[in-house]
Amino acid sequence: MVGLHIACGVALIAANFLAGAWGGIAWIRSHPSIGFWYALRIAQAIVVIQAMLGLILVFGGREASDLHYVYGALPLLVSFLAELTRAGAAQQELGELDFRALPEDRQQQVALAILRREMGIMAVSCLVILFLALRAAGTTPLI
């Protein structure tokens, strides 16, 4: 089970690096990327799986440093908070605008600005999770 936890941790690091870099590049280029959202959801799923594997190990009697528990649990919180922040991105971008009253080209500009803001938020969350996972990996020796 420890080997599976380690393998999932490596997958978590790789998936969050990929999603964070992909989203960051798409954000910089102001280019919407459908693939980024798939990579993001895969990375988020791996975070949940990794946390569940960690809990199974803890309930099975395995111990790690206190920091490992903290760095192992924080990615779930970061992912959740990023989703909450992303949910408010549209309102921040729209402000007091009456979206339906805008001309079609302005609606597209606003929609792209919302998408860009959401991609930025989620890409940053992936990079934060990446560094938390690297830190978690560094707090417990490989067994």
C-alpha positions as CSV (number, residue, x, y, z in Angstrom):
1,M,0.0,0.0,0.0
2,V,2.9,2.4,0.7
3,G,4.2,1.8,-2.8
4,L,0.8,2.7,-4.2
5,H,0.7,5.9,-2.1
6,I,4.2,6.8,-3.4
7,A,3.2,6.1,-7.1
8,C,0.0,8.1,-6.7
9,G,2.1,10.9,-5.1
10,V,4.4,10.9,-8.2
11,A,1.3,11.0,-10.4
12,L,-0.1,13.9,-8.3
13,I,3.1,15.9,-8.8
14,A,3.2,15.2,-12.5
15,A,-0.5,15.9,-13.1
16,N,-0.5,19.2,-11.2
17,F,2.7,20.3,-12.9
18,L,1.1,19.5,-16.3
19,A,-2.2,21.2,-15.5
20,G,-0.5,24.2,-13.8
21,A,1.9,24.8,-16.7
22,W,-0.8,24.2,-19.4
23,G,-3.2,26.6,-17.7
24,G,-0.5,29.2,-17.0
25,I,0.6,29.2,-20.7
26,A,-3.0,29.4,-21.9
27,W,-3.6,32.3,-19.4
28,I,-0.5,34.2,-20.6
29,R,-1.5,33.7,-24.2
30,S,-5.1,34.6,-23.5
31,H,-6.1,31.5,-25.4
32,P,-8.9,29.3,-24.0
33,S,-7.9,25.7,-23.7
34,I,-10.4,22.9,-23.4
35,G,-7.6,20.4,-22.7
36,F,-6.5,22.3,-19.6
37,W,-9.9,21.7,-18.0
38,Y,-9.5,17.9,-18.5
39,A,-6.0,18.0,-17.2
40,L,-7.2,20.0,-14.2
41,R,-10.0,17.5,-13.3
42,I,-7.6,14.6,-13.6
43,A,-5.2,16.4,-11.3
44,Q,-8.0,17.1,-8.8
45,A,-9.1,13.4,-8.9
46,I,-5.6,12.3,-8.1
47,V,-5.5,14.7,-5.2
48,V,-8.6,13.0,-3.7
49,I,-7.3,9.5,-4.4
50,Q,-4.0,10.3,-2.8
51,A,-5.7,11.7,0.3
52,M,-7.8,8.6,0.6
53,L,-4.8,6.3,0.2
54,G,-3.1,8.4,2.9
55,L,-6.0,7.9,5.2
56,I,-6.1,4.2,4.6
57,L,-2.4,4.1,5.6
58,V,-3.0,6.1,8.7
59,F,-6.0,4.0,9.8
60,G,-3.9,0.9,9.0
61,G,-1.3,2.0,11.6
62,R,1.3,3.7,9.4
63,E,2.8,6.9,10.8
64,A,4.4,9.9,9.2
65,S,5.7,13.2,10.4
66,D,3.1,15.8,11.4
67,L,4.3,18.0,8.5
68,H,3.5,15.2,6.1
69,Y,-0.1,15.1,7.3
70,V,-0.4,18.9,7.0
71,Y,1.2,19.0,3.5
72,G,-0.9,16.0,2.5
73,A,-4.2,17.5,3.6
74,L,-3.7,21.0,2.3
75,P,-4.0,20.2,-1.4
76,L,-7.7,19.2,-0.7
77,L,-8.3,22.5,0.9
78,V,-6.5,24.5,-1.8
79,S,-8.5,22.7,-4.5
80,F,-11.8,23.4,-2.7
81,L,-10.9,27.1,-2.1
82,A,-9.8,27.5,-5.7
83,E,-13.2,26.1,-6.9
84,L,-15.0,28.6,-4.6
85,T,-12.9,31.4,-6.0
86,R,-13.4,30.3,-9.5
87,A,-17.2,30.3,-9.0
88,G,-17.0,34.0,-8.1
89,A,-14.8,34.9,-11.1
90,A,-17.7,35.6,-13.4
91,Q,-19.3,38.0,-10.9
92,Q,-16.0,39.9,-10.5
93,E,-15.6,40.3,-14.2
94,L,-19.2,41.2,-14.8
95,G,-19.6,43.7,-12.0
96,E,-22.7,45.7,-12.7
97,L,-22.8,44.9,-16.4
98,D,-26.1,43.8,-18.0
99,F,-24.6,41.0,-20.0
100,R,-27.6,40.4,-22.3
101,A,-27.8,44.1,-23.2
102,L,-24.2,44.1,-24.5
103,P,-23.4,43.8,-28.2
104,E,-22.4,40.2,-29.2
105,D,-18.7,41.1,-29.7
106,R,-18.6,42.6,-26.2
107,Q,-20.3,39.6,-24.8
108,Q,-17.6,37.4,-26.3
109,Q,-14.9,39.6,-24.8
110,V,-16.4,39.4,-21.4
111,A,-16.9,35.6,-21.7
112,L,-13.2,35.2,-22.7
113,A,-12.1,37.5,-19.8
114,I,-14.1,35.3,-17.4
115,L,-12.6,32.1,-18.8
116,R,-9.1,33.6,-18.6
117,R,-9.7,34.6,-15.0
118,E,-10.9,31.1,-14.1
119,M,-8.0,29.4,-15.9
120,G,-5.6,31.7,-14.0
121,I,-7.1,30.8,-10.6
122,M,-7.1,27.1,-11.3
123,A,-3.6,27.1,-12.8
124,V,-2.2,28.8,-9.7
125,S,-4.0,26.3,-7.5
126,C,-2.4,23.4,-9.4
127,L,1.0,25.0,-8.9
128,V,0.4,25.5,-5.2
129,I,-0.7,21.9,-4.9
130,L,2.4,20.8,-6.8
131,F,4.7,22.6,-4.3
132,L,2.7,21.2,-1.3
133,A,3.0,17.7,-2.7
134,L,6.7,18.2,-3.2
135,R,7.0,19.4,0.3
136,A,4.9,16.4,1.6
137,A,7.2,14.0,-0.3
138,G,10.2,15.7,1.4
139,T,8.9,15.2,4.9
140,T,8.8,11.4,4.9
141,P,11.6,9.1,3.8
142,L,10.8,6.5,1.1
143,I,10.3,3.1,2.7
